[in-house]
């Protein structure tokens, strides 16, 4: 029976790469240790809760490899608080290293193992950090083999984003860097609340991140999108009903206005000034300048006439704020007080 493309790919993945011809003989023992360590990652078994270190925990009744601590009542996996916590395909760690030793690029590895380019780069960083910590001699060879220069880690931002392009560029990756701590996460909401005691809005206001940008990596967004689409297909969610419920909730529950960073507000202001909607839109009424000056004069004569600002505003059919704007606008155009016509006033 002929092999399909899928069968060929599975066989290709299962064939061990002849790494001994690539790795220096003096480093064979360290490389075998690395392979044994990476091969044990999918089968890790927790000994205690990684958060409170309590040995009392139980396995989740329906989700595999998920546990819940009896002491702190928080859920965790065998990879929580490890370098592998943000990766889903734990069975690919050893295969990834073999592929890199064999000379495959991130693009080739991603094509073989269905990984994105950013996911491969993230795995590369984890492997390098492991080698630096446990096998420094092997790390030197790895960096030379991969053609990677030893650079200092990127400096964490100290200033908020100044434009939306810069903010999008920071968040459009498989994993998102927390600007408070510098570590990479698939989703920032939980981390911000538990570690930094910040809400998502507080984080957005501090770093000037617009509401439209999700605080999650591309991998998390894809998983969420697929889950919603699956629920729609299964009939668990009806889009029109969902929208109606959201509108009703927004009507009943008073919510804060969405946060807009300074650069978005400046963009709105520049757009409004360039389009000059008050001159184009028929819905916007422009008051004649002579009428504005009359209102400003009556405001100046209030000491004689005794009129209130509210009565003047009602007489001209505008708000009190508009009257004050006219007064400031025509302050220099109004004649001195002693030259004003005061007939008709007591």
ZAMARGU-4260 file (C-alpha; in steps of 0.2 Angstrom, whole numbers, plus 5000, padded with zeros to 4 digits):
<rodrens>
0) 5000/5000/5000 | 5007/5017/4995 | 5011/5030/5008 | 5001/5046/5009 | 5009/5063/5012
5) 5003/5062/5030 | 5011/5045/5033 | 5028/5051/5025 | 5028/5066/5037 | 5024/5055/5052
10) 5038/5043/5047 | 5050/5058/5044 | 5046/5065/5062 | 5049/5048/5070 | 5066/5045/5062
15) 5080/5050/5074 | 5092/5063/5067 | 5110/5057/5067 | 5116/5071/5079 | 5132/5062/5084
20) 5140/5067/5067 | 5135/5085/5071 | 5139/5087/5090 | 5157/5087/5095 | 5162/5071/5104
25) 5166/5079/5120 | 5148/5086/5121 | 5139/5069/5118 | 5136/5066/5136 | 5129/5083/5139
30) 5118/5082/5124 | 5111/5065/5129 | 5107/5073/5146 | 5098/5087/5137 | 5088/5075/5126
35) 5083/5065/5141 | 5077/5080/5150 | 5067/5087/5136 | 5060/5069/5133 | 5053/5069/5150
40) 5044/5085/5149 | 5027/5078/5142 | 5027/5065/5156 | 5030/5077/5171 | 5021/5073/5187
45) 5019/5087/5200 | 5025/5083/5217 | 5017/5098/5226 | 5007/5114/5222 | 5019/5126/5212
50) 5011/5141/5221 | 5009/5136/5239 | 5020/5121/5239 | 5007/5110/5247 | 5008/5091/5243
55) 4989/5090/5245 | 4981/5091/5228 | 4969/5082/5217 | 4967/5079/5198 | 4954/5088/5188
60) 4939/5076/5185 | 4937/5080/5166 | 4953/5089/5160 | 4969/5079/5158 | 4985/5085/5166
65) 4976/5098/5176 | 4976/5098/5195 | 4969/5108/5209 | 4977/5112/5226 | 4967/5108/5242
70) 4976/5121/5251 | 4976/5137/5240 | 4961/5130/5229 | 4971/5136/5213 | 4972/5125/5197
75) 4989/5121/5189 | 4997/5109/5177 | 5014/5100/5178 | 5022/5114/5169 | 5015/5129/5179
80) 5030/5140/5184 | 5042/5131/5173 | 5050/5138/5156 | 5038/5126/5147 | 5022/5134/5154
85) 5018/5144/5138 | 5020/5130/5126 | 5006/5118/5121 | 5015/5105/5111 | 5027/5098/5125
90) 5030/5082/5114 | 5040/5092/5102 | 5054/5099/5113 | 5066/5085/5109 | 5061/5084/5091
95) 5064/5103/5089 | 5082/5102/5096 | 5085/5087/5084 | 5079/5097/5070 | 5089/5113/5074
100) 5105/5102/5076 | 5101/5095/5058 | 5101/5113/5052 | 5083/5116/5049 | 5077/5134/5050
105) 5062/5141/5060 | 5052/5141/5044 | 5056/5122/5040 | 5053/5117/5058 | 5036/5126/5058
110) 5031/5118/5042 | 5035/5101/5048 | 5028/5102/5065 | 5014/5115/5062 | 5022/5128/5073
115) 5022/5147/5069 | 5038/5156/5067 | 5036/5165/5083 | 5033/5149/5092 | 5049/5142/5086
120) 5059/5158/5091 | 5051/5156/5108 | 5057/5138/5110 | 5074/5144/5104 | 5075/5156/5118
125) 5070/5143/5131 | 5083/5130/5125 | 5096/5143/5126 | 5091/5148/5144 | 5092/5130/5149
130) 5109/5127/5141 | 5116/5143/5149 | 5110/5137/5166 | 5114/5118/5165 | 5126/5115/5151
135) 5136/5131/5148 | 5149/5122/5137 | 5135/5115/5126 | 5127/5132/5126 | 5143/5139/5118
140) 5143/5126/5104 | 5124/5129/5102 | 5125/5147/5099 | 5140/5145/5087 | 5130/5131/5078
145) 5114/5142/5077 | 5124/5157/5072 | 5117/5167/5086 | 5126/5181/5094 | 5126/5183/5113
150) 5117/5200/5115 | 5111/5207/5131 | 5092/5205/5133 | 5081/5218/5126 | 5078/5233/5137
155) 5061/5234/5144 | 5050/5249/5140 | 5050/5263/5152 | 5039/5275/5143 | 5021/5272/5137
160) 5017/5269/5119 | 5017/5285/5108 | 5007/5279/5093 | 4995/5264/5089 | 5007/5257/5076
165) 5020/5254/5090 | 5007/5247/5102 | 5001/5235/5088 | 5019/5229/5084 | 5022/5225/5102
170) 5006/5214/5104 | 5006/5205/5087 | 5016/5190/5092 | 5013/5172/5098 | 5016/5178/5116
175) 5015/5195/5123 | 5028/5203/5134 | 5022/5210/5151 | 5028/5228/5152 | 5028/5227/5171
180) 5039/5211/5173 | 5047/5208/5155 | 5041/5190/5154 | 5031/5182/5140 | 5013/5176/5142
185) 5000/5170/5131 | 4987/5181/5140 | 4990/5195/5152 | 4974/5197/5161 | 4976/5184/5174
190) 4994/5188/5177 | 4991/5207/5179 | 4978/5203/5192 | 4987/5190/5202 | 5005/5196/5201
195) 5004/5215/5199 | 4986/5218/5207 | 4981/5228/5192 | 4966/5228/5181 | 4967/5228/5162
200) 4961/5246/5162 | 4974/5252/5174 | 4987/5243/5163 | 4981/5251/5147 | 4980/5268/5155
205) 4998/5266/5162 | 5006/5261/5145 | 4993/5270/5134 | 4986/5254/5125 | 4971/5257/5115
210) 4955/5246/5119 | 4955/5238/5102 | 4972/5229/5105 | 4969/5213/5115 | 4981/5209/5129
215) 4984/5192/5122 | 4996/5184/5110 | 4991/5177/5093 | 4990/5159/5099 | 4978/5164/5112
220) 4967/5174/5100 | 4967/5160/5088 | 4961/5147/5101 | 4948/5159/5107 | 4942/5162/5089
225) 4941/5144/5085 | 4931/5140/5102 | 4918/5153/5098 | 4916/5147/5080 | 4914/5130/5086
230) 4901/5135/5098 | 4892/5144/5084 | 4892/5129/5073 | 4886/5118/5087 | 4872/5130/5091
235) 4878/5134/5108 | 4879/5153/5103 | 4867/5162/5092 | 4876/5178/5086 | 4860/5189/5085
240) 4854/5183/5102 | 4872/5186/5109 | 4872/5204/5102 | 4855/5208/5109 | 4860/5202/5127
245) 4876/5212/5126 | 4866/5228/5121 | 4853/5224/5135 | 4867/5222/5148 | 4875/5238/5143
250) 4858/5247/5144 | 4855/5241/5162 | 4873/5241/5169 | 4882/5258/5169 | 4899/5255/5162
255) 4914/5266/5162 | 4918/5274/5145 | 4932/5264/5136 | 4949/5271/5138 | 4957/5280/5124
260) 4975/5284/5124 | 4982/5301/5121 | 4988/5298/5104 | 4970/5292/5099 | 4963/5308/5106
265) 4975/5318/5096 | 4971/5308/5081 | 4953/5312/5083 | 4957/5331/5085 | 4968/5332/5070
270) 4955/5322/5060 | 4941/5334/5065 | 4951/5350/5061 | 4956/5343/5044 | 4938/5339/5039
275) 4930/5354/5047 | 4913/5345/5049 | 4905/5361/5056 | 4906/5368/5038 | 4901/5353/5029
280) 4887/5344/5039 | 4869/5350/5037 | 4866/5344/5055 | 4878/5357/5062 | 4871/5375/5062
285) 4883/5389/5062 | 4877/5405/5071 | 4881/5422/5062 | 4895/5432/5069 | 4884/5447/5072
290) 4872/5437/5083 | 4887/5430/5093 | 4893/5448/5095 | 4876/5453/5101 | 4876/5439/5114
295) 4893/5444/5120 | 4888/5462/5122 | 4873/5457/5132 | 4884/5447/5143 | 4895/5462/5146
300) 4880/5473/5150 | 4873/5460/5163 | 4879/5472/5177 | 4866/5485/5171 | 4853/5474/5164
305) 4853/5461/5178 | 4850/5447/5166 | 4857/5430/5170 | 4868/5419/5159 | 4854/5406/5158
310) 4841/5419/5151 | 4853/5425/5138 | 4857/5407/5132 | 4839/5404/5131 | 4836/5419/5121
315) 4849/5414/5108 | 4844/5396/5109 | 4861/5389/5114 | 4869/5382/5130 | 4878/5393/5143
320) 4895/5385/5138 | 4892/5392/5121 | 4889/5409/5127 | 4905/5409/5137 | 4914/5403/5121
325) 4907/5418/5111 | 4912/5430/5125 | 4930/5424/5124 | 4930/5424/5105 | 4924/5442/5103
330) 4932/5449/5119 | 4943/5461/5108 | 4929/5465/5096 | 4917/5472/5109 | 4919/5491/5111
335) 4923/5499/5128 | 4909/5499/5141 | 4906/5517/5140 | 4904/5517/5121 | 4891/5503/5122
340) 4873/5508/5118 | 4864/5506/5134 | 4847/5512/5130 | 4833/5502/5136 | 4842/5496/5151
345) 4838/5503/5169
</rodrens>
